[in-house]
Amino acid sequence: MELSIVIPTFNEKENVQTIVERIDRTLAPVGCEYEIWFIDDSKDDTPQTLAALSQKHKHVHYVHRENERGLGTAVVEGFRRSSGKYIVVMDADLQHPPELLSTILERLREGIDVVIPSRFVPGGSDGGLNAFRKLVSWTARKIGQLAIKRLRSISDCTGGYFGLHRDVIKDAKLNPIGWKILMEVLVNGHYETVHEIPYSFQARDAGESKMSLREQWNYLKHIGTLLWNSPEDRRFYVFCMVGALGVVVNLIMMSVCLYVFHIKTVAWASIISSLVAMVHNFLWNDKVTWGKEHAHPVKWRRALQMPMFVLVSSVGIAITALVAHIFHQLHWHALFGQCIGIIVATAWSFTANNKFTWATPAEKKKKVKRKIRVTHE
């Protein structure tokens, strides 16, 4: 079997026959041995329609799930049951045009790992959504791209129409919550190349949209789960939390110096409290943010991690002071400049520490291997 098409369904009896016919018309001239797997959670007569279709068309298979719901889990079930070298996931509501299947298959045959029809590359369109749905879609997409590094270079990372080589999901831990299964594949799958092709998202002709507030909440939970299970992405947020805790330590130590030890020179109290906070931040980052796997195997390099962290942090302090000074010179609010400086310095500190202080030879090798190339039609 060359191609498996996985289609989750929920109350789509008006659409399933049409999509089977359009898939057949699209793939018949291509010379492709294919199968269609409908994973059905319907409460209407869709299972009976699918049963009739499976008797009529040799390509059609279906499973009706009684005690399980969810588009993401339905797709994973389809992955498990399918046998094709390549897999395409699409919706049953005809908003994903089946006519693109021949192009997706062609790109997969060329060796691309993941092929994503995109509404947001030149030639694409999301005209099938109303203004409110466009806003919801844009917000969800941007939240995902900002939170997770692997999604940032993908223009349509929250779409439900995509194709992949089976090796992409082989041994991948997929645990989707809700309906954004593509994000799960992009974060946890094994791939090196992604290719986006333009398509126009179609207006729904029959059936009802499955969008709900519950699904939006599931999406946010899904983002949180993906973030926490991805050390590459989680690291930055933990680094920021350690930095925020370091500010509290700094202020407490400053108070101790001034009011317990009665150090009269404020500058000295500030320096001592900053050094204590810096040691505090190093220890937490070393044990939690980067952890044991980033302890350099060469002892003398390990001994340099603390001085390197201090150097990087000192440059961050200088960056903050410079930005605040520039704002003051331009007669802009100095506190606003300080906030901007802190943001820039945080980005610098995390990047520099990730690249220099806690970078091990194994991590550098892993980063080279993990490099992903994204291309567009």
N, C-alpha and C positions, 0 to 999 in steps of 0.2 A: 504494500500500500504506500503510495507516494504522499498523498495529502489527506489529512483529517481536518474536518471543519466542525468546530465545537460551537453549538448555539444554545445558550440557556433560554428557557421559555417560562413565562408566567402569564397565563390567560392570553395566548396569542393565536387562537384557533383561526382567526380571519387571515393571518399572515403566513402560516407555516407552509401551506401548499404553494403559495406564490413564490416564497423564497427558494423552495426546492426546485421549482421550474426555472427560475432565473439562474440559479447556480448551475443547473444542468446545461442550459443554453450557453453559459459562459465558458464552462470547462470542456464541453464536448469537442470543440475544435482544437483544444490544446493537447489532447492525447495524454490525459492524466488519469491514473487510477485513484479514485477518491472515495471517501466515506463521509457521511454527515451524522454527527451525534447530537441529538436534541436531549438536553438534560432538563427535565420538565418538573416544575413545582406548582403547576396550575391547579386552580380550584374550579375551573369550568370544564368544557368538553374538549379541551386541547388534547388530552391523552388519547381519546377516541379518534380524533383526526390524525394524530401521529401514528396510531396503530394502523389505520387505513393506508397512510402514506408508506409505511414500512413494508406493507404487503405489495404495494404497487411498484415501489422503486427499490431496487436492490442496494442502492447507495445509502438508504435511510435507515438509521437505528435510533432508538430512543430508550430512555429510562425515566420512569415517573417516580419521584421521591415523595413519600408520604409524610415523613417526620422531619424533614430538613428544608430549610429555606436559605436563599441568599445567592446572588449572582456569582460572587467570588468562589464560593464553595462548589457551585454548579460547574464552573469552568475547570476547577481542579479535578472534579469527578470526571469531566470530559477528557482531561489530560490522561487520567488513569485508564480509561476505557479505550481510548483511541490507539491506533497502531501505525499511523502514518509517519514517514520520515520527517515531513513538515506538518505543522499545525497552524490553522487559522482560527481565531476567535472572533465572532461577530454577533450582533444582536439579531433578534428575530423580527424586529418591528419595521424592517426595510429602510431604516434611517442610515444604515450602512449598505451602500450599493454593492450587490454581489458581483457586478460587472468588473470590479477592481480585482477580483480573485486571480485572474490571469496575469495581471501585472505583479501582484504580490508573489505568486508562484514563480514567475520569471526571475525576480530579484533573489528569491531564496535559492533557486537553481544556480544562480551566479555566485553563490557563496556567502551572501549576506546572512548574518545570524538572526537579526530581528528587523522586520519590515513593519512600519507604522504608517497607515494612512493618516494624514494630518490635515486639519482644517485651517492651520495657521502658517503654512508655507505658501509661497506664490502659486496661485492657481487653486488654492483651497478656499472653503467657505463654511461658516457655521450658520448659514441662513435658515436652517431648519429649526432654529431655536428662537423663541420670542425674546424680547429685551431683558426680562427678568431672569430667564434661564441663562442667557448669555452672561449676565452679571454674576450669577451663582457659579457658572462654569469657570469664568475668569478668576474669581476669588479662590475657588478650590485649586485651580491649576497653579496660581501664584504661591499659595500657601505651601503646596507640595514642592515647588521648585526652590523656594527660599529655604525650606527646612532640610531638604535632602539633596546632596551634591550630585548624585547620579541622575537626577531628574532635570537638572538645570539646562542641559544642552538639548533636551527633547522638547520640541515646541508643543506637542499634543500628548503630554505624559499621562493625562487622565482619560484618554479615549478608551473605548471598548472594542476597537477594531484593530487587530494586529495579527501578524504572522511570525512564526519563529521556527528555527530548526529544533528538533526534539532534544538535542544535546544541551540546549540552553536551560531546560528545566530538569535535566537528568540530575538526580541527587540534590536538587535545590529544595530548601525548606520553605514551602509555600503555606502561609497561614493567613489567608485573606479575611478581612473584616469588611462586610458590605460589598460594594460593587466595583471598586477600582483595582481589578486584578492586574492590569498592565503595570501599575506602580510596583506591585509585589514582584512581578517578573523582572522588572528593570533593576530593582534593588537587590534581589536575591539570586537572580539567574546568572548563568555562566556564558558570557558573550564578549565579543571584541568589536563587532561592527553593528551599527544601527543605520537604517536607511528610511527616510521619510518621503512619502509620495503624497501629492495633493489630492484631496477629494472634497466633495461638497456634501455636507451633512444634510440629509433629506428630511422634509417635514413628515410627521407620522400620518399615515392614511387611515389606519384602523387600530383598535385597541387603545389602552390608556397608558400614560406615562407612569413609571414606577418611582419617580422622584418623590421624596418625602423628607420631613424634618428628621425622622429617625435615620434615614440613609445619610443625611448630611452629618449627623452626630457620629454615625459609624465611620464616616470618612475621616473625621478629625481623630477618632480613636485609632484608626488605621495608620494615619500619619505618625501619631505618637508611638505606636508599636514598631513601625518601621524604623523610626528614629532611634528608639532605645536599643533595638536589635542590630543597629549598624554602628560599630565602633568608630568608623570613619566620620560619621555625622554626629554621633553622641559626644565625641571628644570636645568639640568646640563649645557646646552648651555646658558641659561639666566644667571646662576651663573658665567660662564666664561666671559660673556659680562659685567656684573657688576664689576667683578674683573679687566677687562681691563679699564673700566671707572674709577675705583678706582686708577689705576696707573696714569692716567691723572690728577685726583684730587690731588694725592700725589705730583706730579711734580709742579703743579700750586701753591700749598700751600708752597712747599719748596722755590719756587721763591719769593713768597710774604714774607716769613720769612727772606730771605736773603737780598732782594732788596727793600722791603717796610718798614719792621720793623727793618731792619739792625741788625738782630741777628748775632752776630759775631761767636758764636760757632756752627759749622756745625752739630755736633752731636745732639745738642738741636733742631736745625731746622729740622733735619731728623726725630727725635722722634715726634715732634709736627705734622709735615706733615703726618707721618704714622698713628698717632692717629686720625687725622681728616679723613684720607682716610678710616680708619677702621670703624669709626662711619658712614661715608657715605655708605660703603658697607653693613653694618648691616641694615641700614634703607631701602635700596633698596631691599636687599634679603628678609627682613621681609615683605615688602609690595608687592613685585612683584614676586620674585623667588619662595617663599613658600606661601605667601599670607595669607589671614584671616583664612582660614581653618586650618592653622598650628599654630595659636595663641593658646598656651596651655590654657585649661579651668581652671586650678588651678593657682590662682594669683601669689603665691610665685614662682611657676615654670616658669611662664611667666616673672617674674622679673629677673630670672636667665638666660634668653636667651641671653641678651647682654653680661654678663660676660663669659658665655660659648662660645659665638662667638669669643670674644677676646682671650680666652684661646686656642681655636682651631686655630685661626689665628696666634697666637704666636708660637705654635708648627710648623705650616706651615713655618713660617719665619726661625725657627731653622733648619727644614729639608732642606730648600733651602741653608742655610749657610753651613750645614754639607756636602751636596753633592758637593758644590763648593770647600770646603776645601779638600775633598777627591781627587777631580780632580787635585787640585793644588799640593797636596802631591805626587800624581802619575806622576807629570810633564806633565799633560794633560792641554788643554786650559781651563782656569778658567771660561771664559765667556760661553763656551759650558757646563761646569759643572753647571753654574748658570741656564742656560736654562733647563737642565735636572731636576735640583732641583725644578724649578718653576712648571714643569709638574707634578712631584711627589707630591709636596706640594698642588697643585690644586686638584689632585685626593684625597689626604688625607682630605683636608678642606671640599670638597663637601661631601664625604662619612661621615665624622664625624658630620658635621652640619646636614646632612639629618637624621642621626641615633640618634643624641643626642639633638642638639640645637632646631630643629623644629619638632622633632618627638612627635606626640600627641598619647594618648591611642587609639583613633579611627584609626589613620594611621597605628599603629602597628598591630591592629586587622585586618585591610584591607590587609596588606602585608602577614599575615599568610594565610588568605583566598585566596589570589591571587597566592599563590605558585603553579607553574606548573611543572609537572613531565614529562620528555621526556625520552622515552625508544626506543630501537632499536631491530630489529628482530635478 
